[in-house]
Structures are given as C-alpha cells and as structure tokens.
Amino acid sequence: MFFQKKLKRVLTNQKEAEKRFEETLKEAPLEKNDRLAMILAALIVFIPALLVVFAVFAAVLYFFFFRYF
C-alpha cells in the first residue's frame, strides 16, 4: 500500500482516543437527563438540514417534471 505508515498511525491514534474516551466516561457517567438533551440537540441540528435537503430535492423535481402541467 502507498500510505501504510500513515494509515497505521491514524488507526493507532484512533484506538488510543477510544480508550481515553471510555476512561473519561467511566470517571464522569451521564446524568439523569443527559440522553434526552443529546437527542433534542441532535434533532435541533439535523431536522432543519434535512428540511433544506428535501426542499432542494422537491424544487428540482418540480422544475424538471411538474412545471409544464
């Protein structure tokens, strides 16, 4: 492979980062409503983005197929 050394370096750093994350998570576990807060934050971020993507898709469909009816 061309980038074997770089690939090995990235994979080793990723494994170390995962180990550090697991250790941090054990030291500071999630509180009662943290999971709900993360889900709501994800919805706030992803739903507007998905609406924009669907709007662009609908506009393309309209202009290519349904404009002449």
PDB file of N, H, CA, C and O in Angstrom:
ATOM      1  N   MET A   1       0.825  -1.183   0.000  1.00  0.00           N
ATOM      2  CA  MET A   1       0.000   0.000   0.000  1.00  0.00           C
ATOM      3  C   MET A   1       0.870   1.248   0.000  1.00  0.00           C
ATOM      4  O   MET A   1       1.995   1.236   0.499  1.00  0.00           O
ATOM      5  N   PHE A   2       0.342   2.311  -0.558  1.00  0.00           N
ATOM      6  H   PHE A   2      -0.573   2.321  -0.964  1.00  0.00           H
ATOM      7  CA  PHE A   2       1.107   3.539  -0.652  1.00  0.00           C
ATOM      8  C   PHE A   2       1.233   4.250   0.696  1.00  0.00           C
ATOM      9  O   PHE A   2       2.300   4.765   1.029  1.00  0.00           O
ATOM     10  N   PHE A   3       0.164   4.279   1.458  1.00  0.00           N
ATOM     11  H   PHE A   3      -0.703   3.861   1.188  1.00  0.00           H
ATOM     12  CA  PHE A   3       0.132   5.073   2.685  1.00  0.00           C
ATOM     13  C   PHE A   3       0.035   4.189   3.925  1.00  0.00           C
ATOM     14  O   PHE A   3      -0.698   4.516   4.859  1.00  0.00           O
ATOM     15  N   GLN A   4       0.746   3.101   3.947  1.00  0.00           N
ATOM     16  H   GLN A   4       1.341   2.835   3.188  1.00  0.00           H
ATOM     17  CA  GLN A   4       0.640   2.142   5.048  1.00  0.00           C
ATOM     18  C   GLN A   4       1.050   2.756   6.385  1.00  0.00           C
ATOM     19  O   GLN A   4       0.385   2.526   7.395  1.00  0.00           O
ATOM     20  N   LYS A   5       2.133   3.532   6.408  1.00  0.00           N
ATOM     21  H   LYS A   5       2.673   3.719   5.588  1.00  0.00           H
ATOM     22  CA  LYS A   5       2.591   4.138   7.661  1.00  0.00           C
ATOM     23  C   LYS A   5       1.574   5.149   8.184  1.00  0.00           C
ATOM     24  O   LYS A   5       1.277   5.180   9.379  1.00  0.00           O
ATOM     25  N   LYS A   6       1.046   5.970   7.291  1.00  0.00           N
ATOM     26  H   LYS A   6       1.287   5.945   6.320  1.00  0.00           H
ATOM     27  CA  LYS A   6       0.061   6.968   7.709  1.00  0.00           C
ATOM     28  C   LYS A   6      -1.215   6.294   8.196  1.00  0.00           C
ATOM     29  O   LYS A   6      -1.803   6.719   9.190  1.00  0.00           O
ATOM     30  N   LEU A   7      -1.641   5.251   7.505  1.00  0.00           N
ATOM     31  H   LEU A   7      -1.163   4.906   6.697  1.00  0.00           H
ATOM     32  CA  LEU A   7      -2.838   4.526   7.896  1.00  0.00           C
ATOM     33  C   LEU A   7      -2.658   3.892   9.270  1.00  0.00           C
ATOM     34  O   LEU A   7      -3.560   3.960  10.105  1.00  0.00           O
ATOM     35  N   LYS A   8      -1.515   3.284   9.508  1.00  0.00           N
ATOM     36  H   LYS A   8      -0.782   3.229   8.830  1.00  0.00           H
ATOM     37  CA  LYS A   8      -1.242   2.670  10.809  1.00  0.00           C
ATOM     38  C   LYS A   8      -1.228   3.725  11.913  1.00  0.00           C
ATOM     39  O   LYS A   8      -1.731   3.479  13.009  1.00  0.00           O
ATOM     40  N   ARG A   9      -0.652   4.904  11.631  1.00  0.00           N
ATOM     41  H   ARG A   9      -0.244   5.104  10.740  1.00  0.00           H
ATOM     42  CA  ARG A   9      -0.588   5.976  12.617  1.00  0.00           C
ATOM     43  C   ARG A   9      -1.994   6.474  12.978  1.00  0.00           C
ATOM     44  O   ARG A   9      -2.298   6.710  14.147  1.00  0.00           O
ATOM     45  N   VAL A  10      -2.834   6.629  11.966  1.00  0.00           N
ATOM     46  H   VAL A  10      -2.587   6.438  11.016  1.00  0.00           H
ATOM     47  CA  VAL A  10      -4.196   7.100  12.220  1.00  0.00           C
ATOM     48  C   VAL A  10      -4.980   6.064  13.020  1.00  0.00           C
ATOM     49  O   VAL A  10      -5.674   6.417  13.973  1.00  0.00           O
ATOM     50  N   LEU A  11      -4.877   4.806  12.648  1.00  0.00           N
ATOM     51  H   LEU A  11      -4.313   4.519  11.874  1.00  0.00           H
ATOM     52  CA  LEU A  11      -5.619   3.765  13.356  1.00  0.00           C
ATOM     53  C   LEU A  11      -5.147   3.614  14.791  1.00  0.00           C
ATOM     54  O   LEU A  11      -5.960   3.366  15.681  1.00  0.00           O
ATOM     55  N   THR A  12      -3.838   3.760  15.038  1.00  0.00           N
ATOM     56  H   THR A  12      -3.177   3.962  14.314  1.00  0.00           H
ATOM     57  CA  THR A  12      -3.352   3.653  16.410  1.00  0.00           C
ATOM     58  C   THR A  12      -3.840   4.829  17.233  1.00  0.00           C
ATOM     59  O   THR A  12      -4.234   4.650  18.386  1.00  0.00           O
ATOM     60  N   ASN A  13      -3.823   6.027  16.666  1.00  0.00           N
ATOM     61  H   ASN A  13      -3.504   6.171  15.730  1.00  0.00           H
ATOM     62  CA  ASN A  13      -4.311   7.190  17.403  1.00  0.00           C
ATOM     63  C   ASN A  13      -5.796   7.070  17.696  1.00  0.00           C
ATOM     64  O   ASN A  13      -6.260   7.511  18.748  1.00  0.00           O
ATOM     65  N   GLN A  14      -6.541   6.481  16.780  1.00  0.00           N
ATOM     66  H   GLN A  14      -6.164   6.123  15.925  1.00  0.00           H
ATOM     67  CA  GLN A  14      -7.978   6.314  16.992  1.00  0.00           C
ATOM     68  C   GLN A  14      -8.241   5.346  18.142  1.00  0.00           C
ATOM     69  O   GLN A  14      -9.120   5.587  18.970  1.00  0.00           O
ATOM     70  N   LYS A  15      -7.494   4.268  18.195  1.00  0.00           N
ATOM     71  H   LYS A  15      -6.780   4.072  17.523  1.00  0.00           H
ATOM     72  CA  LYS A  15      -7.677   3.304  19.278  1.00  0.00           C
ATOM     73  C   LYS A  15      -7.336   3.935  20.628  1.00  0.00           C
ATOM     74  O   LYS A  15      -8.030   3.709  21.620  1.00  0.00           O
ATOM     75  N   GLU A  16      -6.271   4.722  20.657  1.00  0.00           N
ATOM     76  H   GLU A  16      -5.707   4.906  19.851  1.00  0.00           H
ATOM     77  CA  GLU A  16      -5.904   5.402  21.902  1.00  0.00           C
ATOM     78  C   GLU A  16      -6.972   6.412  22.307  1.00  0.00           C
ATOM     79  O   GLU A  16      -7.290   6.546  23.488  1.00  0.00           O
ATOM     80  N   ALA A  17      -7.518   7.114  21.338  1.00  0.00           N
ATOM     81  H   ALA A  17      -7.260   7.006  20.378  1.00  0.00           H
ATOM     82  CA  ALA A  17      -8.567   8.097  21.632  1.00  0.00           C
ATOM     83  C   ALA A  17      -9.810   7.402  22.174  1.00  0.00           C
ATOM     84  O   ALA A  17     -10.450   7.913  23.092  1.00  0.00           O
ATOM     85  N   GLU A  18     -10.160   6.242  21.617  1.00  0.00           N
ATOM     86  H   GLU A  18      -9.639   5.826  20.871  1.00  0.00           H
ATOM     87  CA  GLU A  18     -11.314   5.491  22.118  1.00  0.00           C
ATOM     88  C   GLU A  18     -11.079   5.029  23.551  1.00  0.00           C
ATOM     89  O   GLU A  18     -11.993   5.079  24.374  1.00  0.00           O
ATOM     90  N   LYS A  19      -9.876   4.584  23.856  1.00  0.00           N
ATOM     91  H   LYS A  19      -9.133   4.543  23.188  1.00  0.00           H
ATOM     92  CA  LYS A  19      -9.563   4.159  25.223  1.00  0.00           C
ATOM     93  C   LYS A  19      -9.670   5.330  26.195  1.00  0.00           C
ATOM     94  O   LYS A  19     -10.222   5.184  27.286  1.00  0.00           O
ATOM     95  N   ARG A  20      -9.138   6.501  25.800  1.00  0.00           N
ATOM     96  H   ARG A  20      -8.690   6.620  24.914  1.00  0.00           H
ATOM     97  CA  ARG A  20      -9.236   7.681  26.658  1.00  0.00           C
ATOM     98  C   ARG A  20     -10.686   8.096  26.861  1.00  0.00           C
ATOM     99  O   ARG A  20     -11.068   8.498  27.960  1.00  0.00           O
ATOM    100  N   PHE A  21     -11.505   8.000  25.799  1.00  0.00           N
ATOM    101  H   PHE A  21     -11.195   7.674  24.906  1.00  0.00           H
ATOM    102  CA  PHE A  21     -12.918   8.359  25.914  1.00  0.00           C
ATOM    103  C   PHE A  21     -13.639   7.422  26.878  1.00  0.00           C
ATOM    104  O   PHE A  21     -14.428   7.876  27.707  1.00  0.00           O
ATOM    105  N   GLU A  22     -13.376   6.120  26.777  1.00  0.00           N
ATOM    106  H   GLU A  22     -12.735   5.752  26.103  1.00  0.00           H
ATOM    107  CA  GLU A  22     -14.001   5.157  27.682  1.00  0.00           C
ATOM    108  C   GLU A  22     -13.599   5.432  29.132  1.00  0.00           C
ATOM    109  O   GLU A  22     -14.433   5.346  30.034  1.00  0.00           O
ATOM    110  N   GLU A  23     -12.340   5.759  29.356  1.00  0.00           N
ATOM    111  H   GLU A  23     -11.663   5.829  28.623  1.00  0.00           H
ATOM    112  CA  GLU A  23     -11.890   6.066  30.712  1.00  0.00           C
ATOM    113  C   GLU A  23     -12.571   7.333  31.236  1.00  0.00           C
ATOM    114  O   GLU A  23     -12.969   7.389  32.399  1.00  0.00           O
ATOM    115  N   THR A  24     -12.701   8.326  30.394  1.00  0.00           N
ATOM    116  H   THR A  24     -12.377   8.280  29.449  1.00  0.00           H
ATOM    117  CA  THR A  24     -13.362   9.568  30.798  1.00  0.00           C
ATOM    118  C   THR A  24     -14.829   9.317  31.106  1.00  0.00           C
ATOM    119  O   THR A  24     -15.374   9.878  32.057  1.00  0.00           O
ATOM    120  N   LEU A  25     -15.465   8.480  30.308  1.00  0.00           N
ATOM    121  H   LEU A  25     -15.022   8.024  29.536  1.00  0.00           H
ATOM    122  CA  LEU A  25     -16.872   8.162  30.515  1.00  0.00           C
ATOM    123  C   LEU A  25     -17.075   7.404  31.826  1.00  0.00           C
ATOM    124  O   LEU A  25     -18.085   7.599  32.503  1.00  0.00           O
ATOM    125  N   LYS A  26     -16.141   6.560  32.184  1.00  0.00           N
ATOM    126  H   LYS A  26     -15.320   6.402  31.634  1.00  0.00           H
ATOM    127  CA  LYS A  26     -16.245   5.845  33.456  1.00  0.00           C
ATOM    128  C   LYS A  26     -16.088   6.803  34.643  1.00  0.00           C
ATOM    129  O   LYS A  26     -16.736   6.641  35.677  1.00  0.00           O
ATOM    130  N   GLU A  27     -15.219   7.799  34.474  1.00  0.00           N
ATOM    131  H   GLU A  27     -14.693   7.931  33.633  1.00  0.00           H
ATOM    132  CA  GLU A  27     -15.000   8.756  35.563  1.00  0.00           C
ATOM    133  C   GLU A  27     -16.186   9.696  35.740  1.00  0.00           C
ATOM    134  O   GLU A  27     -16.527  10.054  36.868  1.00  0.00           O
ATOM    135  N   ALA A  28     -16.818  10.101  34.639  1.00  0.00           N
ATOM    136  H   ALA A  28     -16.541   9.810  33.723  1.00  0.00           H
ATOM    137  CA  ALA A  28     -17.939  11.045  34.702  1.00  0.00           C
ATOM    138  C   ALA A  28     -19.123  10.450  33.941  1.00  0.00           C
ATOM    139  O   ALA A  28     -19.311  10.756  32.764  1.00  0.00           O
ATOM    140  N   PRO A  29     -19.918   9.611  34.590  1.00  0.00           N
ATOM    141  CA  PRO A  29     -21.043   8.994  33.887  1.00  0.00           C
ATOM    142  C   PRO A  29     -22.122  10.022  33.542  1.00  0.00           C
ATOM    143  O   PRO A  29     -22.144  11.125  34.088  1.00  0.00           O
ATOM    144  N   LEU A  30     -23.004   9.645  32.636  1.00  0.00           N
ATOM    145  H   LEU A  30     -22.986   8.749  32.192  1.00  0.00           H
ATOM    146  CA  LEU A  30     -24.081  10.536  32.223  1.00  0.00           C
ATOM    147  C   LEU A  30     -25.051  10.769  33.368  1.00  0.00           C
ATOM    148  O   LEU A  30     -25.317   9.875  34.171  1.00  0.00           O
ATOM    149  N   GLU A  31     -25.574  11.989  33.426  1.00  0.00           N
ATOM    150  H   GLU A  31     -25.358  12.715  32.773  1.00  0.00           H
ATOM    151  CA  GLU A  31     -26.562  12.304  34.449  1.00  0.00           C
ATOM    152  C   GLU A  31     -27.949  11.903  33.969  1.00  0.00           C
ATOM    153  O   GLU A  31     -28.096  11.309  32.901  1.00  0.00           O
ATOM    154  N   LYS A  32     -28.954  12.226  34.752  1.00  0.00           N
ATOM    155  H   LYS A  32     -28.834  12.708  35.620  1.00  0.00           H
ATOM    156  CA  LYS A  32     -30.303  11.732  34.525  1.00  0.00           C
ATOM    157  C   LYS A  32     -30.864  12.134  33.153  1.00  0.00           C
ATOM    158  O   LYS A  32     -31.353  11.274  32.421  1.00  0.00           O
ATOM    159  N   ASN A  33     -30.803  13.396  32.798  1.00  0.00           N
ATOM    160  H   ASN A  33     -30.405  14.095  33.393  1.00  0.00           H
ATOM    161  CA  ASN A  33     -31.440  13.868  31.572  1.00  0.00           C
ATOM    162  C   ASN A  33     -30.443  14.170  30.453  1.00  0.00           C
ATOM    163  O   ASN A  33     -30.788  14.871  29.502  1.00  0.00           O
ATOM    164  N   ASP A  34     -29.237  13.664  30.546  1.00  0.00           N
ATOM    165  H   ASP A  34     -28.957  13.094  31.319  1.00  0.00           H
ATOM    166  CA  ASP A  34     -28.241  13.929  29.516  1.00  0.00           C
ATOM    167  C   ASP A  34     -28.621  13.281  28.185  1.00  0.00           C
ATOM    168  O   ASP A  34     -28.421  13.878  27.127  1.00  0.00           O
ATOM    169  N   ARG A  35     -29.158  12.084  28.230  1.00  0.00           N
ATOM    170  H   ARG A  35     -29.320  11.599  29.089  1.00  0.00           H
ATOM    171  CA  ARG A  35     -29.521  11.386  26.999  1.00  0.00           C
ATOM    172  C   ARG A  35     -30.623  12.154  26.268  1.00  0.00           C
ATOM    173  O   ARG A  35     -30.557  12.313  25.049  1.00  0.00           O
ATOM    174  N   LEU A  36     -31.631  12.629  26.994  1.00  0.00           N
ATOM    175  H   LEU A  36     -31.685  12.500  27.984  1.00  0.00           H
ATOM    176  CA  LEU A  36     -32.708  13.414  26.394  1.00  0.00           C
ATOM    177  C   LEU A  36     -32.152  14.704  25.796  1.00  0.00           C
ATOM    178  O   LEU A  36     -32.560  15.107  24.707  1.00  0.00           O
ATOM    179  N   ALA A  37     -31.234  15.346  26.491  1.00  0.00           N
ATOM    180  H   ALA A  37     -30.902  15.018  27.375  1.00  0.00           H
ATOM    181  CA  ALA A  37     -30.641  16.582  25.990  1.00  0.00           C
ATOM    182  C   ALA A  37     -29.861  16.337  24.704  1.00  0.00           C
ATOM    183  O   ALA A  37     -29.905  17.160  23.789  1.00  0.00           O
ATOM    184  N   MET A  38     -29.149  15.216  24.624  1.00  0.00           N
ATOM    185  H   MET A  38     -29.114  14.547  25.367  1.00  0.00           H
ATOM    186  CA  MET A  38     -28.399  14.901  23.410  1.00  0.00           C
ATOM    187  C   MET A  38     -29.335  14.613  22.242  1.00  0.00           C
ATOM    188  O   MET A  38     -29.063  15.018  21.113  1.00  0.00           O
ATOM    189  N   ILE A  39     -30.425  13.921  22.506  1.00  0.00           N
ATOM    190  H   ILE A  39     -30.647  13.592  23.424  1.00  0.00           H
ATOM    191  CA  ILE A  39     -31.390  13.618  21.442  1.00  0.00           C
ATOM    192  C   ILE A  39     -32.041  14.907  20.939  1.00  0.00           C
ATOM    193  O   ILE A  39     -32.174  15.102  19.731  1.00  0.00           O
ATOM    194  N   LEU A  40     -32.444  15.780  21.852  1.00  0.00           N
ATOM    195  H   LEU A  40     -32.336  15.622  22.833  1.00  0.00           H
ATOM    196  CA  LEU A  40     -33.050  17.050  21.442  1.00  0.00           C
ATOM    197  C   LEU A  40     -32.058  17.920  20.669  1.00  0.00           C
ATOM    198  O   LEU A  40     -32.434  18.563  19.688  1.00  0.00           O
ATOM    199  N   ALA A  41     -30.823  17.946  21.092  1.00  0.00           N
ATOM    200  H   ALA A  41     -30.517  17.425  21.888  1.00  0.00           H
ATOM    201  CA  ALA A  41     -29.803  18.725  20.381  1.00  0.00           C
ATOM    202  C   ALA A  41     -29.591  18.170  18.973  1.00  0.00           C
ATOM    203  O   ALA A  41     -29.442  18.932  18.018  1.00  0.00           O
ATOM    204  N   ALA A  42     -29.579  16.860  18.849  1.00  0.00           N
ATOM    205  H   ALA A  42     -29.701  16.241  19.625  1.00  0.00           H
ATOM    206  CA  ALA A  42     -29.416  16.258  17.527  1.00  0.00           C
ATOM    207  C   ALA A  42     -30.601  16.596  16.631  1.00  0.00           C
ATOM    208  O   ALA A  42     -30.421  16.885  15.448  1.00  0.00           O
ATOM    209  N   LEU A  43     -31.808  16.562  17.185  1.00  0.00           N
ATOM    210  H   LEU A  43     -31.954  16.328  18.146  1.00  0.00           H
ATOM    211  CA  LEU A  43     -32.992  16.912  16.388  1.00  0.00           C
ATOM    212  C   LEU A  43     -32.952  18.369  15.948  1.00  0.00           C
ATOM    213  O   LEU A  43     -33.306  18.689  14.813  1.00  0.00           O
ATOM    214  N   ILE A  44     -32.520  19.250  16.844  1.00  0.00           N
ATOM    215  H   ILE A  44     -32.232  18.990  17.766  1.00  0.00           H
ATOM    216  CA  ILE A  44     -32.431  20.669  16.508  1.00  0.00           C
ATOM    217  C   ILE A  44     -31.420  20.902  15.384  1.00  0.00           C
ATOM    218  O   ILE A  44     -31.594  21.808  14.569  1.00  0.00           O
ATOM    219  N   VAL A  45     -30.385  20.102  15.342  1.00  0.00           N
ATOM    220  H   VAL A  45     -30.244  19.366  16.004  1.00  0.00           H
ATOM    221  CA  VAL A  45     -29.358  20.268  14.317  1.00  0.00           C
ATOM    222  C   VAL A  45     -29.767  19.609  13.001  1.00  0.00           C
ATOM    223  O   VAL A  45     -29.615  20.211  11.938  1.00  0.00           O
ATOM    224  N   PHE A  46     -30.282  18.381  13.061  1.00  0.00           N
ATOM    225  H   PHE A  46     -30.404  17.893  13.924  1.00  0.00           H
ATOM    226  CA  PHE A  46     -30.483  17.602  11.834  1.00  0.00           C
ATOM    227  C   PHE A  46     -31.793  17.894  11.120  1.00  0.00           C
ATOM    228  O   PHE A  46     -31.842  17.827   9.892  1.00  0.00           O
ATOM    229  N   ILE A  47     -32.847  18.214  11.844  1.00  0.00           N
ATOM    230  H   ILE A  47     -32.807  18.269  12.842  1.00  0.00           H
ATOM    231  CA  ILE A  47     -34.142  18.427  11.179  1.00  0.00           C
ATOM    232  C   ILE A  47     -34.108  19.625  10.233  1.00  0.00           C
ATOM    233  O   ILE A  47     -34.580  19.486   9.104  1.00  0.00           O
ATOM    234  N   PRO A  48     -33.583  20.790  10.612  1.00  0.00           N
ATOM    235  CA  PRO A  48     -33.520  21.878   9.624  1.00  0.00           C
ATOM    236  C   PRO A  48     -32.664  21.531   8.407  1.00  0.00           C
ATOM    237  O   PRO A  48     -33.004  21.906   7.284  1.00  0.00           O
ATOM    238  N   ALA A  49     -31.578  20.831   8.616  1.00  0.00           N
ATOM    239  H   ALA A  49     -31.303  20.526   9.528  1.00  0.00           H
ATOM    240  CA  ALA A  49     -30.725  20.437   7.493  1.00  0.00           C
ATOM    241  C   ALA A  49     -31.475  19.484   6.566  1.00  0.00           C
ATOM    242  O   ALA A  49     -31.400  19.620   5.345  1.00  0.00           O
ATOM    243  N   LEU A  50     -32.192  18.529   7.133  1.00  0.00           N
ATOM    244  H   LEU A  50     -32.253  18.418   8.125  1.00  0.00           H
ATOM    245  CA  LEU A  50     -32.967  17.602   6.304  1.00  0.00           C
ATOM    246  C   LEU A  50     -34.086  18.321   5.567  1.00  0.00           C
ATOM    247  O   LEU A  50     -34.375  17.988   4.418  1.00  0.00           O
ATOM    248  N   LEU A  51     -34.717  19.294   6.201  1.00  0.00           N
ATOM    249  H   LEU A  51     -34.482  19.564   7.134  1.00  0.00           H
ATOM    250  CA  LEU A  51     -35.764  20.069   5.529  1.00  0.00           C
ATOM    251  C   LEU A  51     -35.206  20.833   4.336  1.00  0.00           C
ATOM    252  O   LEU A  51     -35.857  20.921   3.294  1.00  0.00           O
ATOM    253  N   VAL A  52     -34.011  21.382   4.482  1.00  0.00           N
ATOM    254  H   VAL A  52     -33.483  21.310   5.328  1.00  0.00           H
ATOM    255  CA  VAL A  52     -33.385  22.091   3.363  1.00  0.00           C
ATOM    256  C   VAL A  52     -33.081  21.118   2.226  1.00  0.00           C
ATOM    257  O   VAL A  52     -33.328  21.433   1.062  1.00  0.00           O
ATOM    258  N   VAL A  53     -32.556  19.957   2.547  1.00  0.00           N
ATOM    259  H   VAL A  53     -32.355  19.702   3.493  1.00  0.00           H
ATOM    260  CA  VAL A  53     -32.245  18.964   1.510  1.00  0.00           C
ATOM    261  C   VAL A  53     -33.520  18.522   0.805  1.00  0.00           C
ATOM    262  O   VAL A  53     -33.538  18.422  -0.422  1.00  0.00           O
ATOM    263  N   PHE A  54     -34.581  18.257   1.552  1.00  0.00           N
ATOM    264  H   PHE A  54     -34.566  18.338   2.548  1.00  0.00           H
ATOM    265  CA  PHE A  54     -35.849  17.858   0.928  1.00  0.00           C
ATOM    266  C   PHE A  54     -36.438  18.977   0.091  1.00  0.00           C
ATOM    267  O   PHE A  54     -37.026  18.712  -0.957  1.00  0.00           O
ATOM    268  N   ALA A  55     -36.295  20.225   0.526  1.00  0.00           N
ATOM    269  H   ALA A  55     -35.817  20.441   1.377  1.00  0.00           H
ATOM    270  CA  ALA A  55     -36.812  21.357  -0.241  1.00  0.00           C
ATOM    271  C   ALA A  55     -36.067  21.489  -1.573  1.00  0.00           C
ATOM    272  O   ALA A  55     -36.682  21.739  -2.610  1.00  0.00           O
ATOM    273  N   VAL A  56     -34.760  21.322  -1.542  1.00  0.00           N
ATOM    274  H   VAL A  56     -34.260  21.119  -0.701  1.00  0.00           H
ATOM    275  CA  VAL A  56     -33.982  21.376  -2.785  1.00  0.00           C
ATOM    276  C   VAL A  56     -34.387  20.233  -3.702  1.00  0.00           C
ATOM    277  O   VAL A  56     -34.548  20.433  -4.906  1.00  0.00           O
ATOM    278  N   PHE A  57     -34.550  19.055  -3.156  1.00  0.00           N
ATOM    279  H   PHE A  57     -34.419  18.892  -2.178  1.00  0.00           H
ATOM    280  CA  PHE A  57     -34.967  17.890  -3.935  1.00  0.00           C
ATOM    281  C   PHE A  57     -36.347  18.120  -4.544  1.00  0.00           C
ATOM    282  O   PHE A  57     -36.561  17.806  -5.715  1.00  0.00           O
ATOM    283  N   ALA A  58     -37.278  18.656  -3.776  1.00  0.00           N
ATOM    284  H   ALA A  58     -37.104  18.911  -2.825  1.00  0.00           H
ATOM    285  CA  ALA A  58     -38.623  18.925  -4.278  1.00  0.00           C
ATOM    286  C   ALA A  58     -38.587  20.000  -5.359  1.00  0.00           C
ATOM    287  O   ALA A  58     -39.318  19.903  -6.344  1.00  0.00           O
ATOM    288  N   ALA A  59     -37.746  21.028  -5.192  1.00  0.00           N
ATOM    289  H   ALA A  59     -37.152  21.108  -4.392  1.00  0.00           H
ATOM    290  CA  ALA A  59     -37.637  22.077  -6.209  1.00  0.00           C
ATOM    291  C   ALA A  59     -37.086  21.522  -7.511  1.00  0.00           C
ATOM    292  O   ALA A  59     -37.557  21.882  -8.590  1.00  0.00           O
ATOM    293  N   VAL A  60     -36.102  20.658  -7.419  1.00  0.00           N
ATOM    294  H   VAL A  60     -35.720  20.366  -6.542  1.00  0.00           H
ATOM    295  CA  VAL A  60     -35.546  20.039  -8.629  1.00  0.00           C
ATOM    296  C   VAL A  60     -36.606  19.192  -9.315  1.00  0.00           C
ATOM    297  O   VAL A  60     -36.755  19.259 -10.535  1.00  0.00           O
ATOM    298  N   LEU A  61     -37.338  18.404  -8.555  1.00  0.00           N
ATOM    299  H   LEU A  61     -37.217  18.350  -7.564  1.00  0.00           H
ATOM    300  CA  LEU A  61     -38.407  17.596  -9.143  1.00  0.00           C
ATOM    301  C   LEU A  61     -39.462  18.481  -9.798  1.00  0.00           C
ATOM    302  O   LEU A  61     -39.938  18.181 -10.892  1.00  0.00           O
ATOM    303  N   TYR A  62     -39.823  19.562  -9.131  1.00  0.00           N
ATOM    304  H   TYR A  62     -39.436  19.806  -8.242  1.00  0.00           H
ATOM    305  CA  TYR A  62     -40.837  20.453  -9.675  1.00  0.00           C
ATOM    306  C   TYR A  62     -40.374  21.071 -10.994  1.00  0.00           C
ATOM    307  O   TYR A  62     -41.107  21.064 -11.983  1.00  0.00           O
ATOM    308  N   PHE A  63     -39.154  21.603 -11.000  1.00  0.00           N
ATOM    309  H   PHE A  63     -38.559  21.609 -10.197  1.00  0.00           H
ATOM    310  CA  PHE A  63     -38.684  22.296 -12.195  1.00  0.00           C
ATOM    311  C   PHE A  63     -38.409  21.348 -13.363  1.00  0.00           C
ATOM    312  O   PHE A  63     -38.497  21.769 -14.516  1.00  0.00           O
ATOM    313  N   PHE A  64     -38.086  20.104 -13.102  1.00  0.00           N
ATOM    314  H   PHE A  64     -38.015  19.762 -12.165  1.00  0.00           H
ATOM    315  CA  PHE A  64     -37.817  19.177 -14.197  1.00  0.00           C
ATOM    316  C   PHE A  64     -39.052  18.429 -14.672  1.00  0.00           C
ATOM    317  O   PHE A  64     -39.146  18.094 -15.853  1.00  0.00           O
ATOM    318  N   PHE A  65     -39.996  18.159 -13.790  1.00  0.00           N
ATOM    319  H   PHE A  65     -39.921  18.431 -12.831  1.00  0.00           H
ATOM    320  CA  PHE A  65     -41.094  17.279 -14.172  1.00  0.00           C
ATOM    321  C   PHE A  65     -42.477  17.925 -14.125  1.00  0.00           C
ATOM    322  O   PHE A  65     -43.297  17.661 -15.004  1.00  0.00           O
ATOM    323  N   PHE A  66     -42.757  18.750 -13.143  1.00  0.00           N
ATOM    324  H   PHE A  66     -42.090  18.964 -12.429  1.00  0.00           H
ATOM    325  CA  PHE A  66     -44.141  19.183 -12.915  1.00  0.00           C
ATOM    326  C   PHE A  66     -44.425  20.626 -13.331  1.00  0.00           C
ATOM    327  O   PHE A  66     -45.550  21.089 -13.146  1.00  0.00           O
ATOM    328  N   ARG A  67     -43.482  21.335 -13.869  1.00  0.00           N
ATOM    329  H   ARG A  67     -42.568  20.959 -14.020  1.00  0.00           H
ATOM    330  CA  ARG A  67     -43.683  22.731 -14.207  1.00  0.00           C
ATOM    331  C   ARG A  67     -44.584  22.899 -15.421  1.00  0.00           C
ATOM    332  O   ARG A  67     -45.239  23.935 -15.541  1.00  0.00           O
ATOM    333  N   TYR A  68     -44.645  21.948 -16.310  1.00  0.00           N
ATOM    334  H   TYR A  68     -44.113  21.107 -16.213  1.00  0.00           H
ATOM    335  CA  TYR A  68     -45.379  22.112 -17.569  1.00  0.00           C
ATOM    336  C   TYR A  68     -46.815  21.619 -17.503  1.00  0.00           C
ATOM    337  O   TYR A  68     -47.509  21.646 -18.519  1.00  0.00           O
ATOM    338  N   PHE A  69     -47.281  21.177 -16.361  1.00  0.00           N
ATOM    339  H   PHE A  69     -46.717  21.155 -15.535  1.00  0.00           H
ATOM    340  CA  PHE A  69     -48.670  20.699 -16.265  1.00  0.00           C
ATOM    341  C   PHE A  69     -49.616  21.818 -16.007  1.00  0.00           C
ATOM    342  O   PHE A  69     -50.822  21.595 -15.898  1.00  0.00           O
TER     343      PHE A  69
END
